[in-house]
Amino acid sequence: MDLIARFRRKFTFLAIISCGYMFTSITQVLANSPSPDLLDTIKQNGLVRIGVSPDLPGMSRRIAGKPGFEGAEASLALLIGSKLIGDAKKVELIGVDSPERLALLQKGKIDLVIAQLTITAERQKLVDFSVPYVIAHEALLLPVNSKVYKLSDLIGKHISVANGSASEQRYKRAWPGIYQRNTNLESGGIELLRRGEVAAWANDNTNIMGMLSVAKDRNRFRLLDVAACFPAKPFGIAIRKGSPGLLAALNAALTEEQSKGSLKELFSPLSLPAVKGSSANEACR
């Protein structure tokens, strides 16, 4: 082989190695580069997508016969979204069921979730939470003639809980003798109770009070406050991990609204009267 041919082969080999090295270096740089903060992406796209409940009166539900949602969380979503992007018309509310809330968030189908997500240690491993916008508590809805007056009365019976909810996990851990019937829709709990398929509907006081506010048969039911039996349930706005700018903007907006009293105005109608004294613990036996 002559000198020129050998030189050409050597040059080609070195070029291939160089190109491979350059490709590897670029890939490593891209992999190590931080992703853009979701707040910047939202502003660039001119749209913020917020997951809200589709079927919870008082909190968030679709408006019958019209586009859009109504309720305290739906109003909060529009308020927070407009603060982020500067225009309420650029805020898109999307109905999300309890089991799919975090999955849709992590897949990037929605940007925020404002849908009764209790801040828990398990969920904080998956997503980032804002400061709480309301503190909810556990409650039970029972038939008006029910003989259940404390949690132990439910042992061996079924309660309805929403799939993926904090209530589902709490009763599994603390009261394994109470059986569960799971529903994807929050409203499915009261429907099972209406049909006599469960002894009680377990949910947050906000959700139960909202559902009762529109129930034409509310006289068929009574409430059992079990707030003293479980930790409080702080609801936070959830976002995908890795966007400190967005998280800071959410916290600033919520802190401002808290100081103005608007959060209390939105959610206080959905609170249960406080149970005080020794009677507060009677339901926990």
Salt bridges, closest charged atoms under 4 A:
GLU70 OE2 - ARG61 NE 3.00
ASP111 OD1 - ARG49 NH2 2.87
ASP128 OD1 - LYS241 NZ 2.91
GLU138 OE2 - ARG170 NH1 3.44
GLU138 OE2 - LYS233 NZ 3.00
ASP153 OD1 - LYS150 NZ 3.21
GLU168 OE2 - LYS172 NZ 3.57
GLU191 OE2 - ARG194 NH1 2.72
GLU197 OE1 - ARG181 NH2 3.13
GLU197 OE2 - ARG195 NE 2.71
ASP204 OD1 - LYS233 NZ 2.33
ASP217 OD2 - ARG194 NE 2.78
ASP217 OD2 - ARG220 NH1 3.24
GLU256 OE1 - LYS83 NZ 3.12
GLU257 OE2 - LYS83 NZ 3.23
GLU257 OE2 - LYS260 NZ 3.34
